[in-house]
Amino acid sequence: MSNENWHCKKCNILIDGHNQYCHDGMCDDCFNQEYFPEDQTAYEQRIIKIGDKVIDPVGLTEEELEAELNFKEYIETKEGKENKLYIDAFFSFLEKTGFPRLTTYRLYDSEITETFRQPFDEVKKNLYLLCQGQGDFCDDDIYIAYAFTDEKSFFVIPLTGIIFFSGTSEASKIMQDVLNELGINFFFEELPMENLGRKLFK
């Protein structure tokens, strides 16, 4: 391809020869909006925008997302309490953070495969059902888990008998306070770290 400059015929941003000849003279976003509007809408609903930075969580591992969101602290609870208490801890944390808007991530072997939003009541109902081996978050495949995030200060995977948490220092402090109040022991690390317990599925 030549070094000629081309511009998207819809939004006028600079494009390369591939887009000029293979994407009908449009940038990727305009091409997708024109020819694949359903895919583009799904993409736009799941991306995280931080200033000029755009993060597509699908395909990222939990560690990669933590790095993208600049989360610096990691907490993993120690087992040994009633399963329901770990879910209580998660909802106590949400209460203390003002019940932020949640995005639900479906993970397979620590990789984000799907994102969706659910009403808070549905999340709560199904997490408590998980303690009984029931509900939308219960799966026979041990590699499947569900995570919850406000996309700016925390990423939490509440499972039966354990919580994996990463977040900002402020969010981490709130979670530590909640766990201490409930008498749940935990490990704490600053990220990044080389910790065998760091990966959800070993």
N, C-alpha and C positions, 0 to 999 in steps of 0.2 A: 504494500500500500504506500502511497505517496505521503509526503509531509504536509499535504494541503490541509487547511483548517476547514472544518465543517461545523455547522450549528444546528441544533435540534429545530426542526421546522415548527414545533409547537411552542417550546418555551425559550428557545434561542440560546441555551447553554452550549458550550463547546463539546463536540462529540468526536469520536475517532472514526476511522474508515470502516471498521466493522459495523458500527451503528449506522453509518451513512448508507452502506450497501445492503446490510442484512437486517436492519431494524427500521427499514422504511424512512431513513433520515431522521430518526428520533432518538433521544436519550432513553436509557433503560426504563425510567419511571414513566415517561410519556408513552413509550411503546407498550408497556404492560397495561397502562390505563386504557389504551386504545384497543388492544387485542386480547388481553387477559384481565378484564376488570375484576372478576371474582378473586383471582389470585392476588392482585394488587391490593384489593380491599383487605383481604386476610393479612397480608404483609403489613399494611399500614396500621392495622389494629394491634399487632403483636410487637412492633418495634418499640424500643425505648429511646427517647430523645433527651440528650443532656447537652444543652447548648447546641453546638454544631455537630456534635457526635451522635451517630445513629447506631444503635445496637440491635441486631436481630438475635434474640436468644435461642431460637430453634437451631439445633445442631451444636450448640455450645455445651460444654460440661459445666457442672456446678462451679468448679474451680475457675474456669475461663470467665464465667459470668461474674464471679466475685472480683476477679482482676479488672474486668471492664467497668464494674460499678465502683471500683476503688474501695472495696470493703477491707478493713484492716484487722478485724478481730474475729476469732472463731471460738465457738463454745460447743462442746459435746457433752451431753449428760451422761452420768454413770447410771447403770441399770440398778434395779433393786427395789423400785417403788411400784405401787399399783399403776397399771397402764393408764387409767383415766387421769391420774395426777399429771401426767406429761401433757395431755390435751388441756387440762385445766391451766397449766402453766402458759401454754401458748395463748389461750384466750385472755388470761390475766395480763400478759404482755401486750396484746392488742388493745385491751382496755386502757392500759397506762400510756399507750402511744396515740390514743384518741380514735381508735378504730379506723385506721387508714384504709383507703380503697385497695383491695387485694387483687392480684393476678395469680391464677393457679397455673402451675407448670406440671406437666406430666413428664416424668423422668424414666428412661430406660437405661440401666447400667450407668447411672450418673449423667447421662446426656439428655438435654431437654428436647423432647420430641413434639410437644404440643403446648400451646398456651390458650387459656380461656378465662373468662370472668364468670363468676357465679355469685348469686346473692349471698350475703353473709350468713343468713340463716341456713342455707344449703350446705355451706362449708362447715358450719358448726355441727349440724345434724350428722353429716357424713363422717366427720372426724370422731365424734363420739360413737358412731356405729362401728368405726374401724376397730375400736377397743373390743368389740364383740365379734370381730371377724365378719362384719357385714358392711353394706353401704357402697357408695360409688368409689371410694378410695381403697377398697379391699380388693386384692387380686391374688390369684393363686401363683402367678409368676413372681418369684421373689426379687426379680430385677426391676420391677415396676414400683415407683413411689411417686408421691405428689408433694410439691413444694409450694410455698406461698411467699409472695414478696409485695412490697409497696413500690418496687422498682427504683428506690432511692436510698433506703437506709437499712434494710434487712432482707435476708433470704433464709427461710426456715423450712426444714423438713421434719414434721412431727410424725413419728412412727409409733408402733406399739412398743412402749417401754423405753423410748429414747427420743431425744431431740437433737438434730444437727442445726446449728445456727451460725450465720455469718452476718456481719453488718458493720456499721459505723461505730465509733467509740461510744456515742450517745445511746444508740440502740442496744449495744452490747451491755452497757451499764444497767439499763432498764431490765434486760433479760436476766442478768446476774442477780439483781435485786429480787426479781420474782422467784427465781430458783432458790435463793437463800430463804425467802419468806416461806416457801413450801417445803423446805428441808430436802431439796433435791441436790445431790452432789454433782459436780461437773468438772470437766477439763476446760482450761482456757488457754488459747494460744494467740499470738499476734501473727497475722498473715504477712508474707507467704511463709509456709512451713513445710517441712518434710516429715509428716506425721502419718503413720500407718492408719490411724483412726480417721485421718482427714478424708479419705475416699469412702463414700457411702457403701459401695459394693466392692469387696476385695477380691 
